[in-house]
Amino acid sequence: MKIVRSIHCNLGIQQAYYHAINTLIKEMVADVESNQLATDSDILNQAIQSISFLKRKFSEFAKKWITRFDTNAPILAEKYMQAQGNATDKAFRSALKDVGWAVDFHVTPQIKMAINGAIAENVGLIKSIPKEYFGKIEDIVVRNYEKGRDLKSMADQIEALGHSTRKRAVLIARDQSNKLNGVIQKTRQTELGIDTAIWMHSHAGKQPRPDHVAAHRKEYKVSEGCLISGKYIYPGELINCRCSARSVIKKPA
């Protein structure tokens, strides 16, 4: 019996994906913050007198940026998910070779399905960013007018929203890279007839899931997943899970 080393997502590709999404977000936030009301007294007077003016103003920004994100989402998702899938394949092939099992991977229908599924999910996530951002801006505008707050308070809340929106790029890049890494590896394990794996906790993150920590080095069937807290799951499946798997080779390589 041989145990293959853990396969993790490619951090370089993950970081590049984060920067690509974050660049779009930073441009959107800067556009809104640099143009919102500014210091023009006429604009300020109109804004103070009419909430519909503010909602209309931000609606114009929303239309512009939703269109831009919709255009870029398929490009970014395909580029980085395809690259991440290829990197996992390469790393797994190398790990198998290290234990004496030389394999030549091909793009099978199952692998293509896994990558296409990841691309579709990432397109949806990227497209949701401006919609959620401008939806929250409208809430801020309405809430401030209902409570009689001034424009400075509203501007501060919009700035805070910009910071939290940029954090979404981190989560999307990290979570989706880990998720695809797990799916690609599980698919290859199945194709190669590897029926047993070992759950490896990442020991990363400030607030690790206690049940994932407890599952560290637990053996499980590849066909079922690892039983954790009453559910069968795979490494990287749950949001922000950075755990990995070690394949167990029981047959002669």
NORKAQUI-V511490 format. One record per helix or strand. SS is the DSSP state (@ for helix, = for strand). FROM is the first residue (numbers start at 0). LEN is the number of residues. If there is no record, write none. Layout:
BEGIN
SS,FROM,LEN ; SS,FROM,LEN
END
This chain:
BEGIN
=,1,2 ; @,10,25 ; @,40,9 ; @,50,48 ; @,108,38 ; @,150,42 ; =,195,5 ; @,209,5 ; =,217,4 ; =,224,4 ; =,230,3 ; =,243,6
END
